[in-house]
């Protein structure tokens, strides 16, 4: 996929995610599968996360994923792109709502975007017994780093 098209796709995907998320847990918005009954608010949820760029973390993840497939039922998964940190606490919260007692997730850097704000400040000052009006401009920028998250929600089988 050409680089420019990829950036456009990621930007649209991120915008769609942001617009649909609001205050709700993003993992829930991206969830596909069959959720079970929600767990109690203080129920323990085991969460294992891995950066896909870190080989050691991925080895631990793959081992946990293979074990989970044998001992747990897969409720479903969620794939989202976000500039917010959607790590352990957010994943555990989604797991409880979906009835999962084990959440495995990976994340990978996708792209960065720069937002530029330009503000015009109007001011009045007195100089040489005359009132003068002036303007000044302030430019600020903010870089946002976007990551793709893939989460798998499991429930222990009796």
HELIX and SHEET records of a PDB file:
HELIX    1   1 UNK A    3  UNK A   21  1                                  19    
HELIX    2   2 UNK A   26  UNK A   29  1                                   4    
HELIX    3   3 UNK A   55  UNK A   71  1                                  17    
HELIX    4   4 UNK A   88  UNK A   98  1                                  11    
SHEET    1   A 5 UNK A  31  UNK A  33  0                                        
SHEET    2   A 5 UNK A  72  UNK A  82 -1                                        
SHEET    3   A 5 UNK A 130  UNK A 156 -1                                        
SHEET    4   A 5 UNK A 102  UNK A 127 -1                                        
SHEET    5   A 5 UNK A  46  UNK A  51  1                                        
END                                                                             
